[in-house]
Structure formats: C-alpha cells, structure tokens
C-alpha cells in the first residue's frame, strides 16, 4: 500500500521524506532511508511518528544509513568492513536501543524493497548495529540472523542459583525469581508455570525488577511447553514488556533471551533448537558454537513491509 503525504506531528525537517511501515511477527516499525545521514531526527520526532493516535504508530523507528556516516557505524566498520549499512534504531519513546532482533529482519527487507541492496535467497548480508555487526541470511520464509553471543549479565549468581533478581508485575500474586541475560541489550526472564498465569499478567505498566538495572531492561515472561521438548525441538510461549515501548506483540532479542534462560534451567540435556511463540506469531531460535569459543544465537522469522508513503 502506498499513501500520499501524511501529517504526522514530526518536525518540518522531515517533510518530504519517504517512509515505510513494516513488522516482524507483529513487532512494528517505521523505516526511513537516509543513506548519507543528512536528516536530523530528534527524540521528539520519533515520539510523534510512533504515536498510535496522532502519528503513524509503531514500536520503534529505524533509520537506514551508511555505517560510515556515524561514529557507532565507523566503529563497526573497523571490525566488519563489509557492514555498509547501519540500523539506527530508536524505541517509541525516542530512546536509543542497542539491538532489535525483529527490527534487523525488517530493516533488511526494507533495504531490499528500496533496491539499496541485492540479496538473493541463500545469500548473506552483514549490517551494523549498536551491538556490533550482524550477519543476516535470506531464507525462503524470511531471514535468519546471527544475533551474536549471549551471556548472563550477573554471571556468578546466575550460574550458581539460576536466578539473580525478583520481578513484580500486576496479576501475579508474589514477586517471581528471574534471570538476567544479555543479547547486546538487557533482558530479565521470568518462568511461569501455566499459560493462564501468562494471560493474567498485566503488562500495561512496566514490571518492577529488584535490583533495578541502571539502564532499564526488557522483561520476558515465559511458559515452558508440556512436554518441553518434542522431536528435539524445545518450545516456550512468551509475552514481553519492552524497555521504552511497553508490551509488544513480539521481541526478537527477548525470544532469544527467553530460550537461553529456559535452556539453562532445563539442564545439559536441553536442545539447541527452539520455537518461541509470541502473540504475533512464532520465531525460531538456534544456539550455535562460534570459532572464538562463545555460543551464538540465531533468530529466524518473517519480515513484511505493509505500506509506504511520504511525510508531510
């Protein structure tokens, strides 16, 4: 779908800029192409554009520009010279986020739709993000992204006890133990016993995490399937409250973090391949050994561009 110029509440400096709207399993984004970094996009512009009543509406905004055009991109190029394009991602409240797994897939689909790249099925593209470079494989059904290594944020307590914090949320009778996982951005994962508990959890307000992370955190509530593993595939159902956004239909890095935590809790016999069901659909998560001895996480799923238009 293509639209005529649309008033959005953003500053006049963005007038005439072509935008696209896309989503990955319901996690939706406004996408802007600014290859040479010529546009100054203020926090207020992001808030106005992402407003679901007075703007275009989205969980976040992604600007596509060449990595050489900003300091974070030049830092990525030092280690990954082929990362020509940089995903400049902002949350709906205007804050900068290091990484967005669903956003990476939609970002690459946007580059492809704008003919800024050529990426046949089976080919791989390296992009830059604030969490470093990411390799993206185009598949028949979407994209598979090497999300890089995962790790515990609080290693000692996590490995000894399987939890490092407590999370309080509406609809849950008591604070629940949680495990903090980094996917380049912070996550706090809570395991719930039943799907009914998951449905009853109120995510209209941010859950309280104790101790409170200095820079905030995404909070995932995950229910393991029963049985947990079928034919070598681990399965969980998840909801998420995203830092700077609120509840979203999907969170790619959150799906990776929830799978990592559940796999850790399940023990050494847990599988390396997982299906994570979110309100917006299903995502695939796979754990892979890396040459440097770390363990990387691959996230796979669809990406769709649903509309394009011009900002008024």
N, C-alpha and C positions, 0 to 999 in steps of 0.2 A: 504494500500500500504506500502511495506517495501523497503527501499533503502540500498544500500551498503554505506560504509564510505564516507562522504561528506565533502569536504574542505569548510570552512565557514568564514575564517578570524578570528575566535576566537583563544585564546591563546592555546599553546600546552598542557597546563594543563587540558584542557577539552577533549583532544583526546581520542577516545575510549568510550566516554560516550554515552549511548543510549538516543535518544530524541524522542519525538512525536510532531506532529503538530495537533492542534485541533481548533475548533471555536464554538462560541455560537452566533447564528444569524449573522454570518459574522465577528464578533469581534474575531480575530485570535491570537493564542498564540503558542509559543514554550514551551514545557514542559520537564523538566529534573527531574529524580528521584535521589536524594542524601540523602537517609534516615538518615545517620549519620553525615551529614554536613561536609563531607570530602573534598568537592570541593570549591575552592576559585574562585568565579565568579565575575570578575571585571566589572565596568561600561562599559569599552571598549569591553568586551566580549559580553555584552548584545547588544550594538550598532551594533557590527559586525554580530551577529546571526540574529538580527531583520531587517538588511538591506535587502530591497526587490530586490536589483540588485546583490549584492555581497555575501549575506548570505542566510539564509532560508526564511526570510521575515515574519514579524509578527507585531502586535500592541504592543506586550509585551512578556515578558518571565516569566514563573512560575517555581520555583524550589520547589519540594516536599521533605520536610524533617520532621523528628520528632520534635515536639514542644520543647522537652527538649534540643535540640541542639543549640538554640539561645536565647538571653535574652528576646526578644519580645515573643517568644513562652513560655518560662517559666513563664512570667507574665500572659499569657492567662491561663496556667495550674493552676495557683493559684485560679482562679475563675471557671474554667471549666476543672476538672481533666480528663474528657473523651476526650478532644481535642488532640488526639495522633498526628495528622498530621497538619502541618503548611504550609500555602500557602505563600511562599516568592515571592512576585510579583514585577516586575520592568517594568516601561514603556519602550518604544522602544528607548528612549534617554538615558537609563541607570538609570534614577532617580527612587527612591522608591515611590510606591503608597500605601496608607493605605488599599485600598479596590478595588475590581473589581467584580461587580455582575455577568457578563458573565463568568469571569475567575473562579469564585467559582464553577460554574456548570461544566466547562470543567476540572477543577482540580479534582473534584470528579470522573468524567468519566475516567480520566487518572489513578487515583489510582485503580479504578475498573479494567481497562484494563490491568494494570500491576500486578493484583492479590495481591495488597498490602492491600486491604480491601475486605470484603464480605458485600454487601449491596443489599438485595432483594428489589423488588418493594414494596413500602409501608413502608420500614424501614427508619430510620433517622440516620444521622451521624453528629457529632459535629467536626468542624475543627477550627484551629486557624488562625487568620489574624492580621494584624497590627491595624485593627479597632476593635479587640476583637474576641470572639468566634462567630461562626455562625452555626446554625443548618440547615441541608440540607436533604430534603425528596426526595427519589427517586420515581418518578411517572411513569405512562405508557408512557408519551411523553417526559420525560427528568427529570428535577429536579425543586423543589420549595425551595427557600432559604429564611429563616428568616433573613432579612438584618439588623435587629435591629431597634432602634428608629430613626426617622428623626426629624430634628429640624431646625428652622430658625437660620441662622448664626448671623444676626443682629436683635434680637427679637423685640426691641421697634419699630423701624421704619417699620419693615416688617408688624407687626400686625396692626399698625395704618394706613399705607398707601398702603400696598400690593406691595411695591417696595422699594429697598434700594440702587440701583445702576443704571448706564446707560451703555449700550453696543453699541459699534460702530463696524460695520462689512461691508466689501465690498458688494456691491449690494443693501444695504439698504440706503435710502435717508437721514435719520436722525438717531441720536442715539436713541435707544429704552430702555424704562424702564425695569428693571429686578428685580428678587427676588432671594436672596441667600439662598440655602438650603444645609444642611449637611447630608450626608448619611454615615458618618465616613470619607468621603473625601468631598472636597468643590465643589459646583455646583452653577452656575448662570443661571437662567432660564428666557428666553425671550419669550413672547407670540407674535405670528404673526397672522394676520387676515386671510391670504389666502395661499393656497398651492403654488400659483405662487410666492409669496414673499419668501417662504421657498426654492423653487428651484433656485431663483435668488441670494440667499445669498452665498457669496464667502467665503468658509471655507478653502481655500488653505493657508491662513495666520491666525494666532491667532486673534480672536476678541479682541478689546480693552475694558477693563472693568474699569469704574470710579466710586468709588475709586478702585484702583488696589489692589487686595488681596496680602498680603505679600508672600504667598507660591503658588500663582497662583490659577487657578480654571478651572474646566471643564465648557464649555458654551453650553447650550442646547437652540435650537430654536424650539418652539412647536406651532403647529396649532391645535386648538380645532376642532373637527368634528362638522358638522351642520346637524342634531341636535347633541348636545354634548353627550346626554345620550339616549340609546336605550335599552329597557327592563332591566333597572338597570345597564347597562354597560356604563361607560364613555370611550370616545375614543379620542385619540390625535395622530397626526403624528409628528415625531421629527427628526431633524438632530443634530449632536453634534461635537464640536471640543474638543478633549480630551487633557488635560494638559500633555505635554511631548510626545505627539504622533502625533496630528493633527486630521483631520476628520477621523472617523471610521464608519464602517457600522452599528455599534451598540454600546451601552454603557448601561450596566445593572443598575448601580447606577444612571446614567443620566436619564434613563427611570423612575426610582423611584422618583427622584427629580422633573422631569417634571410633573409627575402625582400629586405629592404632591402640587406643586405650582398651577397647574390648578385647582385642587380640592379646594384649599384655595380661589382662585379668584372666583370660581363658587358659593361659599357660603355654608351655613349649609345644604342645601338640596342635595348637590353633593353626588354621590355614593361612596362606599368604594372599588369597583372593577373596574379596568381599563384595557383597551387594548392599548398598545403603539406600533404604527407602526414605524419601523425604516427602513433604506434602506436594511438591511439584513434580515428582517422578522418581526414577531410580538412577543411581550413579554407581559406577564400578570403581573399586579401589584395589590396587595390587601392590604388594611390597616386593622390592627388588634389591639384591645386593649390588653395591657400587664398587668401582675399582679402588676407591680410597678407603674401603673397609666400612663405610657407613651404609645405612639402609635407606634407599629412596622409596618414595611413594608415587605411584602412577594413578592419576584420576582420569576416568573416561566418562563421556556422556555427550548429549546432543548440544547444538548451538543453533539458534534461529534468529534471523533478522525479520522483524514483523512489519516495520514501517520506516519510511524515510521522509524528510521534509526540510524546510528552511526556517530558521529562526527569524522572527520579525523584530 
